[in-house]
């Protein structure tokens, strides 16, 4: 194999970074005598409530410590998880669910139907699928300690699919006293009934979070299959080490101090691939769309022409060449790069290389008068860090007054919830991503809502679009849904609910000694994985 000078330089950088691995991490690896997996996630865990936020790292935390009523298998079919058995009435309007035996909270109290009812109601405040269920529900009530009922005003054939969906915020079951909080108020405890216990005593904010095997967890008897079947934990402990510097994280991976890095630097992927002890793998092979959320409540993007200007400004090829040089492509459909519902309706705005002059013209038509545009920049997530700088440069080139607001992803997640003006700590735009799996279902992903202040961050509003989205639950055939998808997309690109930056798959890196990681869109389960 021929190794270029650039590869030698990158390898040298990695070797140098190994010297700077935090001593506490070296000490943990040296002293560990039980199977412990060390993982570096894409972002620091700052919000622990997986209903309060749709952030993937929080969903992964929720997946570890909480359990779900149903789980999607590897073919994305819903299977019972906490539910032991369920039935539906002849008129298809009353669903009765009975919990399986052996379910208990980490504080050793039993899981009850009342916990499930409260959790569904709280999830129903924020998740698109939950909102639909709450609109259709006449009542959601406890029948006895192990049984609860969802009574609908009209049939909803996709009810079980909605309960099982893995698009954050997922339906995690919490204790009734926790789930009784409004969804806009964070739950402050980490007591679930899932296969892992969150170790509060070992929390080091900003540094590491520890999950211990829940020895009292009773898994289902079926083999693990996606998020369905038996959640068997095969290691004693999993530690999320927050290493924000990618070179240090890579060096730790090479040295065996870390077993898994969720988002390795693009420029080191070839070095990882050449290391006989490491593996580059893609867990979500369908990929993600990278997109830009605009604050539709505040100037200048409360004006649709300013939002349309952003469609023309973006040079997707330039963004992907920086953010995902080997794994990126352009995307123009709101339903993702290659799903059943991806289409080309109303995509005349797309132009290879973008159209800065058209963008400049539209900002002028919007009455832009030099208002400050604040770009939230997550410095610990490369697509946000690098993409925000590209974005700011493109905006400045057409005369827009731009300010970057750097923070870690946790800080961004907190600030993006603010609906205030720029002067009062608000924001104008931020970069995020969503799995194609979720974008193919407008009843599941919050990113395809356009119901104003009840929508996802950015709060786009279009009543005609929302009326079409509501039909998704009732159309009977694939062809009808494809036609509906075209209508929805036609409207979306008119009012500009978001702006797409490109499509990509996100590789992770692991040591060969870490195996059997379950590959799914959106979330990374920690059960089933093994460490040799």
C-alpha positions as CSV (number, residue, x, y, z in Angstrom):
1,X,0.0,0.0,0.0
2,X,1.3,3.4,-0.9
3,X,1.0,6.0,1.9
4,X,1.0,9.6,0.9
5,X,2.7,12.4,2.7
6,X,-0.7,13.7,3.7
7,X,-1.5,10.3,5.3
8,X,1.8,10.4,7.2
9,X,1.1,13.9,8.5
10,X,-2.4,12.8,9.6
11,X,-1.0,9.7,11.3
12,X,1.6,11.9,13.0
13,X,-1.0,14.2,14.3
14,X,-2.9,11.3,15.7
15,X,0.2,10.0,17.4
16,X,0.8,13.4,18.9
17,X,-2.7,13.6,20.1
18,X,-2.3,10.3,21.9
19,X,0.0,12.0,24.4
20,X,-2.8,14.5,25.3
21,X,-5.4,11.8,26.1
22,X,-6.8,12.9,29.5
23,X,-5.1,11.1,32.3
24,X,-8.4,10.3,34.0
25,X,-9.4,8.3,30.8
26,X,-6.1,6.4,30.9
27,X,-6.6,5.6,34.6
28,X,-10.1,4.3,33.9
29,X,-8.9,2.0,31.2
30,X,-6.0,0.7,33.2
31,X,-7.9,0.0,36.3
32,X,-11.0,-1.6,34.7
33,X,-11.3,-5.3,35.5
34,X,-14.9,-5.8,34.3
35,X,-16.3,-5.5,30.7
36,X,-16.7,-1.7,30.2
37,X,-17.3,0.0,26.9
38,X,-16.1,3.6,26.4
39,X,-18.0,5.6,23.8
40,X,-17.5,9.1,22.5
41,X,-20.9,10.5,21.3
42,X,-21.4,13.2,18.7
43,X,-22.5,15.7,21.4
44,X,-22.3,16.3,25.1
45,X,-25.4,15.1,27.0
46,X,-26.8,18.4,28.4
47,X,-30.5,17.6,28.4
48,X,-31.6,14.3,30.0
49,X,-35.3,14.4,29.3
50,X,-36.0,12.7,26.0
51,X,-39.5,14.2,25.7
52,X,-38.4,17.8,26.3
53,X,-36.0,17.6,23.4
54,X,-35.7,15.7,20.1
55,X,-31.9,15.7,20.3
56,X,-30.4,12.3,19.3
57,X,-28.0,12.1,22.2
58,X,-30.8,12.5,24.6
59,X,-32.9,9.9,22.7
60,X,-30.0,7.5,23.1
61,X,-29.9,8.2,26.8
62,X,-33.6,7.6,27.0
63,X,-33.3,4.3,25.1
64,X,-30.8,3.1,27.7
65,X,-32.7,3.9,30.9
66,X,-36.4,3.9,29.8
67,X,-38.4,1.2,28.1
68,X,-41.1,1.5,25.4
69,X,-44.6,0.0,24.9
70,X,-43.6,-1.3,21.4
71,X,-40.4,-1.5,19.5
72,X,-39.6,-1.5,15.8
73,X,-37.8,-4.6,14.6
74,X,-35.1,-4.6,11.9
75,X,-37.8,-4.5,9.2
76,X,-39.4,-1.5,10.9
77,X,-42.5,-3.5,12.0
78,X,-43.9,-2.7,15.5
79,X,-43.6,-5.5,18.1
80,X,-44.7,-5.5,21.7
81,X,-42.1,-4.5,24.2
82,X,-43.5,-3.5,27.6
83,X,-46.9,-4.6,26.4
84,X,-47.7,-8.3,27.1
85,X,-50.8,-8.5,25.0
86,X,-53.2,-6.0,23.3
87,X,-56.5,-6.1,21.5
88,X,-58.7,-3.8,19.5
89,X,-62.5,-3.7,19.4
90,X,-64.6,-4.6,16.4
91,X,-65.2,-1.0,15.5
92,X,-61.4,-0.3,15.6
93,X,-61.9,2.5,18.1
94,X,-60.9,1.0,21.5
95,X,-57.4,-0.4,22.1
96,X,-56.7,-2.3,25.3
97,X,-53.2,-2.9,26.5
98,X,-51.9,-5.2,29.2
99,X,-48.4,-4.9,30.6
100,X,-46.1,-7.9,30.7
101,X,-44.8,-9.3,34.0
102,X,-41.5,-8.3,35.5
103,X,-41.6,-4.5,34.8
104,X,-40.1,-2.4,37.6
105,X,-38.6,1.0,38.0
106,X,-35.0,1.4,39.0
107,X,-36.2,2.4,42.5
108,X,-37.8,-1.1,42.8
109,X,-41.4,0.1,42.5
110,X,-43.6,-1.6,39.9
111,X,-44.5,-0.1,36.6
112,X,-48.2,0.5,36.4
113,X,-50.8,1.4,33.7
114,X,-51.0,4.8,35.3
115,X,-47.4,5.5,34.4
116,X,-48.2,4.5,30.8
117,X,-51.2,6.8,30.6
118,X,-49.3,9.8,31.9
119,X,-46.4,9.1,29.6
120,X,-48.6,8.9,26.5
121,X,-50.3,12.2,27.4
122,X,-47.0,14.0,28.0
123,X,-45.4,12.6,24.7
124,X,-48.7,13.6,23.0
125,X,-48.0,17.3,23.7
126,X,-44.9,17.4,21.5
127,X,-44.5,14.4,19.2
128,X,-46.3,14.7,15.8
129,X,-47.6,11.1,16.2
130,X,-48.6,11.8,19.8
131,X,-50.4,15.0,18.8
132,X,-52.4,13.0,16.2
133,X,-53.4,10.4,18.8
134,X,-54.5,13.1,21.3
135,X,-56.6,14.7,18.6
136,X,-58.3,11.4,17.8
137,X,-58.6,10.2,21.4
138,X,-61.8,10.4,23.3
139,X,-60.0,9.0,26.4
140,X,-56.8,7.4,27.5
141,X,-57.3,5.8,30.9
142,X,-56.1,3.2,33.4
143,X,-58.3,0.1,33.7
144,X,-56.3,-1.5,36.5
145,X,-52.7,-1.6,37.6
146,X,-51.6,-3.6,34.5
147,X,-54.2,-2.5,31.9
148,X,-54.9,0.8,30.1
149,X,-57.2,1.7,27.3
150,X,-57.0,4.2,24.4
151,X,-60.5,5.1,23.2
152,X,-60.7,6.9,19.8
153,X,-63.4,9.1,18.4
154,X,-62.7,7.6,15.0
155,X,-60.5,4.7,13.8
156,X,-56.7,5.3,13.5
157,X,-55.2,2.3,11.8
158,X,-51.6,3.4,12.3
159,X,-52.0,3.8,16.1
160,X,-49.6,1.0,16.9
161,X,-47.1,2.3,14.4
162,X,-47.2,5.7,16.0
163,X,-46.7,4.2,19.5
164,X,-43.6,2.3,18.2
165,X,-42.0,5.0,16.1
166,X,-38.3,5.6,16.8
167,X,-38.2,9.3,15.6
168,X,-37.3,11.5,18.6
169,X,-39.0,12.4,20.8
170,X,-39.9,8.7,21.1
171,X,-42.5,7.4,23.5
172,X,-40.4,6.5,26.5
173,X,-42.5,5.4,29.5
174,X,-41.7,7.4,32.7
175,X,-43.0,7.2,36.2
176,X,-46.4,8.9,36.6
177,X,-45.0,11.5,38.9
178,X,-42.4,12.5,36.3
179,X,-44.7,12.2,33.3
180,X,-47.2,14.5,35.1
181,X,-44.9,17.5,34.3
182,X,-45.7,19.5,31.2
183,X,-43.6,18.5,28.2
184,X,-42.1,22.0,28.3
185,X,-40.7,21.4,31.8
186,X,-37.7,19.1,32.1
187,X,-37.9,15.9,34.2
188,X,-35.1,16.2,36.7
189,X,-34.6,12.5,37.7
190,X,-33.1,9.6,35.7
191,X,-35.2,6.7,37.0
192,X,-36.5,4.4,34.3
193,X,-37.4,0.8,33.9
194,X,-34.9,0.0,31.1
195,X,-32.0,-2.3,30.7
196,X,-29.5,0.2,32.1
197,X,-29.4,2.3,35.2
198,X,-28.0,5.8,35.0
199,X,-25.2,6.1,37.6
200,X,-25.8,9.6,39.2
201,X,-22.9,9.1,41.6
202,X,-20.4,9.0,38.7
203,X,-21.7,11.9,36.7
204,X,-19.0,14.3,35.7
205,X,-20.9,17.1,33.8
206,X,-19.2,17.8,30.5
207,X,-16.7,15.0,31.0
208,X,-18.5,11.6,31.4
209,X,-21.7,9.8,32.0
210,X,-22.0,6.2,33.3
211,X,-24.6,3.5,32.6
212,X,-24.6,0.3,34.6
213,X,-26.3,-2.9,33.6
214,X,-29.7,-3.2,35.3
215,X,-29.4,-6.7,36.8
216,X,-33.1,-6.7,37.7
217,X,-34.3,-5.9,34.2
218,X,-36.5,-8.8,32.8
219,X,-36.0,-8.9,29.0
220,X,-38.4,-10.4,26.5
221,X,-37.8,-14.0,25.5
222,X,-37.5,-13.2,21.7
223,X,-34.1,-12.7,20.2
224,X,-33.0,-9.0,19.8
225,X,-34.2,-7.6,16.5
226,X,-33.8,-3.9,16.0
227,X,-35.5,-2.3,19.0
228,X,-37.7,-5.3,19.4
229,X,-37.1,-8.6,21.2
230,X,-34.9,-9.2,24.3
231,X,-32.8,-6.2,25.4
232,X,-29.9,-8.3,26.7
233,X,-27.0,-6.2,28.1
234,X,-23.7,-8.1,27.6
235,X,-21.3,-5.7,29.3
236,X,-21.3,-4.5,32.9
237,X,-20.9,-0.8,32.3
238,X,-20.9,1.8,29.4
239,X,-19.3,5.2,29.8
240,X,-19.9,8.1,27.6
241,X,-16.6,10.1,27.6
242,X,-17.0,13.6,26.3
243,X,-13.9,14.4,24.3
244,X,-14.7,17.4,22.2
245,X,-11.3,17.5,20.4
246,X,-11.6,15.0,17.4
247,X,-7.9,14.4,17.2
248,X,-7.8,13.4,20.9
249,X,-10.8,11.2,20.5
250,X,-9.2,9.5,17.5
251,X,-5.9,8.9,19.3
252,X,-7.8,7.4,22.3
253,X,-9.6,5.1,19.8
254,X,-6.2,4.0,18.3
255,X,-4.7,3.5,21.8
256,X,-7.6,1.3,22.9
257,X,-8.8,3.9,25.6
258,X,-12.0,4.4,23.6
259,X,-14.1,1.6,21.9
260,X,-16.4,3.7,19.8
261,X,-16.4,7.2,18.2
262,X,-19.8,8.3,16.8
263,X,-18.6,10.9,14.4
264,X,-14.9,10.6,13.5
265,X,-13.3,13.5,11.5
266,X,-13.8,13.1,7.8
267,X,-10.1,13.7,7.1
268,X,-9.1,10.8,9.3
269,X,-11.4,8.2,7.9
270,X,-8.8,6.8,5.6
271,X,-6.3,6.5,8.5
272,X,-8.9,4.6,10.5
273,X,-9.7,2.3,7.6
274,X,-6.0,1.4,7.3
275,X,-5.6,0.5,11.0
276,X,-6.0,-3.3,11.4
277,X,-7.6,-2.8,14.9
278,X,-10.3,-0.3,13.8
279,X,-13.4,-0.5,11.7
280,X,-15.4,2.3,9.9
281,X,-19.1,1.4,9.7
282,X,-22.4,3.1,8.8
283,X,-25.2,2.2,11.2
284,X,-27.9,4.1,9.4
285,X,-27.4,3.2,5.8
286,X,-30.4,5.2,4.5
287,X,-28.6,8.4,5.5
288,X,-29.7,11.8,6.7
289,X,-30.6,15.2,5.2
290,X,-28.7,18.1,6.6
291,X,-30.9,21.2,6.9
292,X,-31.1,24.7,8.0
293,X,-33.9,25.8,10.4
294,X,-35.0,29.5,10.1
295,X,-36.7,31.4,12.8
296,X,-40.1,32.3,11.2
297,X,-41.2,34.3,14.2
298,X,-38.5,37.0,14.0
299,X,-37.0,39.4,11.4
300,X,-35.9,38.9,8.8
301,X,-37.2,35.4,8.3
302,X,-40.7,36.2,9.4
303,X,-40.9,37.3,5.7
304,X,-41.3,34.5,3.3
305,X,-39.1,36.2,0.7
306,X,-36.2,36.2,3.1
307,X,-36.7,32.4,3.6
308,X,-36.9,31.9,-0.2
309,X,-33.7,33.8,-0.5
310,X,-31.9,31.2,1.6
311,X,-33.1,28.4,-0.9
312,X,-31.3,30.2,-3.7
313,X,-28.2,31.2,-1.6
314,X,-27.2,27.7,-0.6
315,X,-24.6,25.9,-2.7
316,X,-25.2,22.3,-1.6
317,X,-22.2,20.9,-3.4
318,X,-19.9,23.3,-1.6
319,X,-21.4,22.4,1.8
320,X,-21.2,18.7,1.2
321,X,-17.6,19.0,-0.1
322,X,-16.6,20.3,3.3
323,X,-19.1,18.5,5.6
324,X,-19.2,15.1,4.0
325,X,-16.7,14.9,1.2
326,X,-16.9,11.2,0.6
327,X,-20.4,10.5,1.8
328,X,-22.4,13.6,0.7
329,X,-24.8,14.5,-2.2
330,X,-27.4,17.1,-3.0
331,X,-31.1,16.7,-1.9
332,X,-34.2,18.7,-3.0
333,X,-37.0,16.6,-1.5
334,X,-38.4,17.3,1.9
335,X,-38.9,13.5,2.2
336,X,-35.2,12.8,2.0
337,X,-32.7,11.7,-0.5
338,X,-34.1,8.3,-1.6
339,X,-37.3,7.3,0.2
340,X,-40.7,6.1,-1.1
341,X,-41.9,9.6,-1.1
342,X,-38.9,11.6,-2.4
343,X,-40.0,13.7,-5.4
344,X,-39.0,16.7,-7.5
345,X,-42.2,18.8,-7.1
346,X,-41.5,22.6,-7.0
347,X,-37.7,22.3,-7.0
348,X,-37.0,24.9,-9.7
349,X,-35.1,26.9,-7.0
350,X,-32.3,24.4,-7.0
351,X,-29.3,25.4,-9.0
352,X,-25.8,23.8,-8.8
353,X,-23.6,26.3,-7.1
354,X,-26.5,28.3,-5.8
355,X,-27.7,31.7,-7.0
356,X,-26.4,34.5,-4.8
357,X,-27.7,37.3,-7.0
358,X,-31.3,35.9,-6.8
359,X,-30.9,35.5,-3.0
360,X,-29.7,39.2,-2.8
361,X,-32.7,40.3,-4.8
362,X,-35.2,38.4,-2.6
363,X,-33.7,39.8,0.6
364,X,-34.2,43.3,-0.9
365,X,-37.8,42.4,-1.8
366,X,-38.3,41.2,1.8
367,X,-37.4,44.7,3.0
368,X,-34.2,43.6,4.7
369,X,-32.7,46.6,6.4
370,X,-29.5,45.4,8.0
371,X,-31.1,43.4,10.9
372,X,-28.6,41.2,12.7
373,X,-28.8,37.5,11.7
374,X,-27.6,35.2,14.5
375,X,-26.4,31.8,13.4
376,X,-26.3,29.2,16.3
377,X,-23.0,27.4,15.9
378,X,-22.4,24.1,17.8
379,X,-18.6,23.9,18.0
380,X,-18.6,20.3,19.2
381,X,-20.4,19.0,16.1
382,X,-18.3,19.4,12.9
383,X,-21.3,19.9,10.5
384,X,-22.6,22.8,12.6
385,X,-19.2,24.2,13.4
386,X,-17.9,24.2,9.8
387,X,-21.2,24.6,8.1
388,X,-22.1,27.7,10.2
389,X,-18.9,29.4,9.0
390,X,-19.6,28.6,5.4
391,X,-23.2,29.9,5.9
392,X,-22.0,33.1,7.5
393,X,-19.5,33.7,4.7
394,X,-22.2,33.2,2.0
395,X,-24.5,35.6,3.8
396,X,-21.8,38.3,4.2
397,X,-21.0,38.0,0.5
398,X,-24.5,39.3,-0.3
399,X,-24.5,42.0,2.4
400,X,-26.3,40.4,5.3
401,X,-25.3,41.4,8.8
402,X,-24.3,38.0,10.3
403,X,-23.1,37.1,13.8
404,X,-22.0,33.6,14.8
405,X,-23.1,32.4,18.3
406,X,-20.7,29.6,19.2
407,X,-21.5,27.1,22.0
408,X,-21.5,23.4,22.4
409,X,-24.6,21.4,21.1
410,X,-26.1,21.4,24.6
411,X,-26.0,25.2,24.6
412,X,-27.5,25.4,21.1
413,X,-30.3,23.0,22.1
414,X,-31.2,25.2,25.0
415,X,-31.1,28.5,23.1
416,X,-33.0,27.3,20.1
417,X,-36.1,26.9,22.3
418,X,-36.2,30.7,22.8
419,X,-38.8,32.5,20.8
420,X,-37.5,35.9,21.8
421,X,-36.1,38.6,19.6
422,X,-32.4,38.8,18.8
423,X,-32.0,41.6,21.3
424,X,-33.5,39.3,24.0
425,X,-31.3,36.3,23.4
426,X,-33.1,34.8,20.4
427,X,-31.7,33.4,17.2
428,X,-32.1,33.4,13.4
429,X,-30.9,30.0,12.1
430,X,-29.1,26.8,13.0
431,X,-28.0,23.6,11.2
432,X,-29.3,20.2,12.2
433,X,-30.0,16.9,10.5
434,X,-32.8,14.3,10.3
435,X,-32.8,10.7,9.2
436,X,-34.4,9.8,5.9
437,X,-36.3,7.1,7.8
438,X,-38.1,9.9,9.8
439,X,-38.5,12.3,6.9
440,X,-40.5,9.6,5.0
441,X,-43.2,9.8,7.7
442,X,-44.6,13.3,8.2
443,X,-46.7,12.0,11.1
444,X,-43.6,11.0,13.0
445,X,-40.9,13.6,12.4
446,X,-41.3,17.0,14.1
447,X,-39.3,18.6,11.3
448,X,-42.2,18.4,8.9
449,X,-44.7,20.2,11.1
450,X,-45.9,23.6,10.0
451,X,-48.4,24.4,12.8
452,X,-46.8,27.7,13.9
453,X,-45.8,27.9,17.6
454,X,-46.7,24.3,18.1
455,X,-44.2,23.3,15.4
456,X,-40.5,22.3,15.9
457,X,-37.9,25.0,16.4
458,X,-38.2,27.6,13.8
459,X,-42.0,27.5,14.1
460,X,-43.1,27.6,10.4
461,X,-46.8,28.0,9.8
462,X,-49.0,27.0,6.8
463,X,-52.6,25.9,7.4
464,X,-53.0,24.5,3.9
465,X,-50.0,22.3,4.2
466,X,-51.1,21.1,7.7
467,X,-54.5,20.1,6.2
468,X,-52.7,17.9,3.7
469,X,-50.4,16.4,6.3
470,X,-53.5,15.4,8.3
471,X,-54.7,13.4,5.4
472,X,-51.6,11.2,5.6
473,X,-53.2,9.1,8.3
474,X,-56.3,8.3,6.2
475,X,-55.0,7.7,2.6
476,X,-55.2,4.0,1.8
477,X,-52.5,3.3,-0.9
478,X,-48.9,3.9,-1.6
479,X,-49.8,5.8,-4.8
480,X,-52.2,8.1,-2.9
481,X,-49.5,8.9,-0.4
482,X,-47.0,9.6,-3.2
483,X,-49.5,12.0,-4.7
484,X,-50.1,13.6,-1.3
485,X,-46.3,13.9,-0.8
486,X,-46.0,15.9,-4.0
487,X,-48.7,18.3,-2.9
488,X,-47.2,18.8,0.5
489,X,-43.7,19.4,-1.0
490,X,-45.1,21.9,-3.5
491,X,-46.4,24.0,-0.6
492,X,-43.4,23.5,1.6
493,X,-41.0,25.0,-0.9
494,X,-43.3,28.0,-1.3
495,X,-43.4,28.9,2.3
496,X,-40.0,27.4,3.0
497,X,-40.4,25.4,6.2
498,X,-36.6,24.7,6.1
499,X,-33.6,24.8,3.8
500,X,-31.7,21.7,2.7
501,X,-27.9,21.7,2.7
502,X,-27.4,18.2,1.3
503,X,-27.7,14.5,2.0
504,X,-25.1,12.2,3.7
505,X,-24.4,9.0,5.5
506,X,-22.6,9.3,8.8
507,X,-19.9,6.7,9.5
508,X,-18.8,5.8,13.0
509,X,-15.5,4.2,14.0
510,X,-15.0,1.4,16.5
511,X,-12.4,-1.0,17.7
512,X,-12.7,-4.5,16.2
513,X,-13.1,-5.9,19.7
514,X,-16.5,-4.1,20.0
515,X,-19.1,-6.0,18.0
516,X,-22.9,-6.6,17.6
517,X,-23.9,-3.0,17.6
518,X,-27.5,-2.7,16.4
519,X,-27.7,-0.6,13.3
520,X,-30.8,1.7,13.0
521,X,-31.7,5.2,11.9
522,X,-31.8,7.9,14.5
523,X,-30.8,6.0,17.6
524,X,-28.0,3.8,18.9
525,X,-29.1,1.1,21.3
526,X,-26.5,0.0,23.8
527,X,-27.8,-3.4,24.6
528,X,-26.6,-6.5,22.6
529,X,-23.1,-5.0,21.9
530,X,-20.2,-7.2,23.1
531,X,-16.6,-6.4,23.9
532,X,-14.0,-9.1,23.5
